[in-house]
Amino acid sequence: MKKYLQNVLKYNQKKKIKKIYKVLMSNIYKCNLEKLAIIQGTDKTSGHHYIQHYVKHFHQFRKKKINILEIGVGGAENPDTGGGSLRMWKYYFPKSKIYGIDIFDKSKQQENRIKIFKGNQNDPDFLKDVFRKTNSSLDIVIDDGSHKNEHVITTFKILFPLINNGGIYVVEDLQTSYWSALGGDSINLNNPKTSMNFFKSFTDCLNYEEFDKPRYVPTYFDKHILSLHFYHNLIFVYKGINNEGSLFIKNNIRFR
């Protein structure tokens, strides 16, 4: 028993020292998202090449008071693992509140400014309840959840209309759009049920005011998607008021 307790203490001591080290290093490199990703052990830099794009698109928010929601905490079903990217965001956005969603209980990964909810991202009622618990304010949403095409699409339809104008919605790991096991399709690249084709369809939303189509009724996405930025397995969707108008069309009727 004594030997067992000694081993446990050693393990806990090592774990505590490692945590202190991460906190120290994260504070030193809080302006460097690449370093933070490495320190916190996320795959956004080691397994993927997302960090360079996050720096480009998120730098504008760094010192603002914002609410960030990330779907997918990481660490699978183990309650003692995961949360690396949530902690990365916490240090990079020092005035922000960070929220997470996971299908498994990840409450052990909560800490100051990090709150995690347990639930299914494909459940609209759950998503709306999470939104209410963020004081009904979201500026950034990052979908790094199940990666199932159906889930990605459902989640976007629910959460994008809820985020603030000026906010950004991000979806990672869009390679699953081509994997049949997760609802994707590599044969029919026009399959409307894949997440990639779902997002590609929004490119027309950007130009809805140019439609020569009398009595056309703009969709919510027509009126609120400002831009789309596609990268390898990654997309950023900017939200705002899309009403620049047209030189040639008025009320979807061509007059020139």
Secondary structure, 3 states (H helix, E strand, C coil): CHHHHHHHHHHHHHHHHHHHHHHHHHHHCCCCHHHHHHHHCCCCCCCCCCHHHHHHHHHHHCCCCCEEEEECCCCCCCCCCCCHHHHHHHHHCCCCEEEEEECCCCHHHCECCEEEEECCCCCHHHHHHHHHHCCCCCCEEEECCCCCHHHHHHHHHHHHHHCCCCCEEEEECHHHHHCHHHCCCCCCCCCCCCHHHHHHHHHCHHHHHHCCCCCCCCCHHHHHEEEEEEECCEEEEEECCCCCCCCCEECCEECC
